[in-house]
Amino acid sequence: MNWTEIAVTVSSEGEEAVTDLFYRIGSKGVVVESPELIKGYVESGIWDYHIYADLEVTGKCVVKGYFPEDESLSPRIASLREELLLFKELFPDWMVETNSVMVKEEDWENEWKQYFKPVRIGKRFLIKPTWEQADTQDQVVIIEIDPGMAFGTGTHPTTALCLEALEDYIQEGSDVFDIGTGSGILAVAAAKLGANVQAGDIDSLAVRIARQNAALNHMEDKIKVKTGNLGEVFTGKADVVIANIIADIIIELLPSLPQLMKPEGILLASGIIDTRENNVLEKMNAAGLHCIGRLEDAGWVLLKATFT
């Protein structure tokens, strides 16, 4: 299959909004080229074993979204243009420019790898792409990951927030449901912390990649990955339900939680842009859930909720 790459050059302040827009209209992958982000990683020590040339901070970034060239492409492009025009009206100081090219599947699979480096998340995790080498330390939990064309490398704030939260709630023998597993990175992380994991995604490609990553980390005996909706994927009830998706899907999920989560269990809901937080909280309260904490990074929010 061929794909259309749509690149939006935007002021750095608009990076999160454009990234969220791509996912909302159905992009199958997003790449962010941000000198400021890379510089921040280098200065913070997250990429302390990689050497980068001096980076020119330009105040802008490039967000690339990838769309299959099928019958849905034209309406998706139309939606993108409409929302970008709205951005220009709402934020006249932002620079917003677009261009698009056709790319072959194998080109996309390999082009983005230059931006994925080993990264430390939370207290213990080291996320390492299969093609990179990294120095390791005692008690570091290494997750080998090849995300392919599925969402989830650990570098996006929504995934990083989930990894940090998992460290606080996973115990040996915990039952975990990972809804919308993507690359399977959160399922692997939970399994490496001692959990028994059921993971699901409606995208069969994501399920295939998640299974490969489970095997890559020797966790295939602790992780079951299936394609389908909630009732087709998950059996029993979980101590921890992970939903790293988007606000609208989380809201749709809430009525099903009594069938998915143990009474004393916890929901870790991520992928929520901060402007939608109150909306999600309102729906959580209506569903009988109580928010017991939150994490935030770069305009993205993770909410922790229980029924007790």
C-alpha positions in Angstrom: 0.0 0.0 0.0 1.1 3.6 -0.7 0.7 6.3 1.9 0.4 10.1 1.8 2.7 12.0 4.1 1.2 15.4 5.1 3.7 17.7 6.7 2.5 20.7 8.7 5.1 23.3 9.7 3.9 25.2 12.7 5.2 27.4 15.5 6.4 25.4 18.4 3.4 26.5 20.5 1.1 24.6 18.0 2.9 21.3 18.0 0.6 19.5 20.5 -2.5 20.8 18.8 -1.4 19.7 15.3 -0.3 16.3 16.6 -3.7 15.8 18.3 -5.4 16.9 15.1 -3.6 14.2 13.0 -4.6 11.4 15.4 -8.2 12.7 15.6 -8.7 12.6 11.8 -7.2 9.1 11.5 -3.5 9.3 10.9 -1.8 5.9 11.2 1.5 7.4 12.4 2.8 10.8 13.4 6.5 12.1 13.4 7.5 15.3 15.0 10.7 17.0 14.0 11.4 19.5 16.7 14.8 21.0 17.3 13.6 22.4 20.7 12.4 18.9 21.8 15.7 17.2 20.8 17.7 20.0 22.5 15.6 19.6 25.6 16.3 15.8 25.6 20.0 16.4 25.3 20.1 19.0 28.0 18.0 17.0 30.4 20.2 13.9 30.0 17.5 11.7 28.6 19.7 11.1 25.5 22.9 11.5 27.4 24.8 8.8 25.4 24.0 10.3 22.0 26.0 13.1 20.5 24.2 15.7 18.4 25.5 18.6 16.5 24.6 22.1 17.7 20.9 22.5 17.1 19.4 25.7 15.8 16.2 26.5 17.7 14.0 28.1 15.1 10.7 28.4 17.1 9.0 26.1 14.7 8.6 22.4 14.1 7.4 20.0 11.5 4.6 17.5 12.3 4.1 14.7 9.7 1.1 12.5 9.5 0.7 9.4 7.4 -2.5 8.3 5.8 -3.3 5.2 3.6 -4.2 6.1 0.0 -7.8 4.7 0.2 -11.3 6.0 -0.1 -11.0 7.9 3.2 -8.0 10.0 2.2 -9.9 12.8 0.5 -12.4 13.5 3.4 -9.5 13.3 5.9 -7.5 15.9 4.0 -10.6 18.1 3.8 -11.0 17.8 7.6 -7.4 18.6 8.1 -7.6 21.8 5.9 -10.7 23.0 7.7 -9.2 22.6 11.2 -5.9 24.2 10.1 -7.8 27.2 8.8 -9.5 27.4 12.2 -6.1 27.3 13.9 -5.0 30.3 11.8 -8.1 32.2 12.9 -7.7 31.3 16.6 -3.9 31.7 16.7 -2.9 34.4 14.2 0.7 34.4 15.5 1.2 30.8 14.6 2.9 30.0 11.3 1.0 27.1 9.6 2.2 25.7 6.3 1.4 22.4 4.7 2.7 20.1 2.0 2.1 16.5 1.0 4.0 13.7 -0.8 3.4 10.1 -1.6 5.6 7.6 0.2 5.9 3.9 -0.2 5.3 1.7 2.9 8.9 0.6 3.2 10.2 4.2 3.0 7.9 5.2 5.9 8.9 2.2 8.0 12.6 3.2 7.9 12.6 7.0 7.5 11.4 7.8 11.1 13.9 5.5 12.8 16.5 8.2 12.9 14.4 10.0 15.5 13.9 7.1 17.9 16.8 6.8 20.4 17.1 5.0 23.7 15.2 6.9 26.4 14.9 6.6 30.2 11.3 6.8 31.6 10.3 7.0 35.2 12.5 5.4 37.9 13.4 2.1 36.1 12.5 1.9 32.5 14.9 2.1 29.6 13.1 2.0 26.3 15.5 0.8 23.6 14.8 0.4 19.8 16.0 -2.9 18.5 18.5 -1.2 16.2 20.2 0.9 18.9 22.8 0.0 21.5 22.6 1.5 25.0 24.6 1.4 28.3 22.6 -0.3 31.0 22.7 -0.1 34.8 21.7 -2.5 37.6 17.9 -2.6 38.2 17.0 -1.0 34.9 14.0 -2.6 33.3 14.9 -2.7 29.6 12.1 -2.7 27.0 13.2 -3.6 23.5 10.7 -2.1 21.1 10.2 -2.0 17.3 7.0 0.0 16.9 6.8 -0.6 13.2 3.7 1.4 12.1 1.9 1.2 15.5 1.7 4.1 18.0 4.0 3.8 21.0 7.7 4.3 21.3 7.7 5.7 24.9 8.9 9.1 23.7 5.5 10.6 23.4 4.3 12.2 26.6 1.1 10.1 26.7 3.0 6.9 26.7 5.7 8.2 29.1 3.0 9.2 31.6 1.5 5.7 31.5 4.9 4.1 32.1 5.5 6.3 35.1 2.0 5.4 36.5 2.5 1.7 35.9 5.5 1.7 38.3 3.2 2.8 41.1 0.4 0.4 40.6 1.7 -2.9 39.2 2.5 -5.7 41.6 3.6 -9.2 41.1 0.5 -11.1 39.8 -1.6 -8.1 38.9 -4.1 -8.5 36.2 -3.8 -5.8 33.6 -5.9 -4.8 30.5 -4.2 -2.7 27.9 -6.9 -1.1 25.7 -5.6 0.1 22.3 -2.2 -1.5 22.8 -0.6 -0.1 19.7 3.0 -1.3 19.6 2.4 -3.2 22.9 5.0 -1.1 24.8 2.7 -0.7 27.9 1.7 -4.3 27.9 5.4 -5.3 27.9 6.2 -2.8 30.6 3.4 -4.2 32.8 4.5 -7.8 32.2 8.1 -6.9 33.1 6.9 -5.5 36.4 5.2 -8.9 37.1 1.7 -8.5 35.7 -0.4 -10.9 33.6 -1.6 -8.8 30.7 -4.4 -9.0 28.2 -4.0 -6.5 25.4 -6.2 -5.5 22.5 -6.5 -3.3 19.5 -9.0 -2.9 16.6 -6.0 -2.6 14.2 -4.7 -6.0 13.1 -1.4 -4.6 12.2 -0.9 -3.2 15.7 -1.8 -6.6 17.2 0.8 -8.2 15.0 3.5 -5.7 16.0 2.5 -6.0 19.7 2.9 -9.8 19.6 6.3 -9.4 18.0 7.4 -7.0 20.7 6.1 -9.3 23.4 8.2 -12.1 22.0 11.2 -9.8 21.5 11.1 -9.1 25.3 10.4 -12.8 26.1 7.1 -11.9 27.6 4.8 -13.8 25.2 3.8 -16.2 28.0 2.5 -13.2 30.2 0.8 -11.2 27.4 -2.2 -12.2 25.4 -2.9 -9.9 22.4 -6.1 -10.0 20.4 -7.8 -8.1 17.6 -11.3 -6.7 18.3 -13.5 -4.7 20.5 -13.7 -4.9 24.3 -16.0 -7.9 24.5 -14.0 -9.8 22.0 -10.6 -9.2 23.6 -10.9 -9.2 27.4 -12.1 -11.8 29.8 -12.5 -11.5 33.6 -11.7 -8.3 35.4 -8.5 -6.3 35.8 -6.7 -4.7 38.7 -5.4 -2.1 36.3 -7.0 -0.9 33.1 -4.7 1.1 30.8 -6.3 3.3 28.1 -3.8 5.4 26.3 -6.0 6.5 23.5 -7.9 9.8 23.0 -10.5 11.7 25.1 -13.5 10.7 23.0 -12.7 7.0 23.1 -12.0 7.1 26.8 -15.4 8.7 27.3 -17.0 5.9 25.2 -15.2 3.3 27.3 -16.4 4.5 30.7 -19.8 2.7 30.8 -18.0 -0.6 30.2 -15.6 -0.3 33.1 -17.7 -2.2 35.7 -17.4 -5.2 33.4 -13.7 -4.8 32.9 -12.3 -3.6 36.2 -12.4 -5.1 39.7 -14.2 -2.9 42.3 -10.9 -1.9 43.9 -9.1 -1.6 40.5 -7.7 1.5 38.9 -8.1 3.1 35.5 -5.1 4.9 34.0 -6.5 7.1 31.2 -4.0 8.9 29.0 -3.9 10.5 25.6 -6.1 13.4 27.0 -5.1 16.8 25.7 -5.4 19.3 28.6 -8.2 21.2 27.0 -10.4 18.0 27.2 -9.5 17.1 30.8 -12.6 18.7 32.4 -14.9 17.0 29.9 -13.4 13.6 30.7 -13.6 14.2 34.5 -17.2 15.2 34.1 -18.0 11.9 32.3 -15.9 9.9 34.8 -18.0 11.3 37.7 -21.2 10.5 35.9 -20.0 6.9 35.5 -19.3 6.6 39.2 -15.6 6.9 39.0 -13.5 9.1 41.3 -10.3 10.8 40.1 -7.5 10.1 42.6 -4.6 11.7 40.8 -3.3 13.1 37.6 0.0 13.4 35.8 0.8 16.0 33.1 3.5 16.5 30.5 3.7 18.9 27.6 0.0 19.6 27.6 -1.1 16.0 27.9 -2.8 14.6 30.9 -3.1 11.1 32.5 -6.0 10.6 35.0 -6.1 7.9 37.7 -9.6 6.8 38.7 -11.3 4.2 40.8 -14.8 3.2 41.8 -14.0 3.3 45.6 
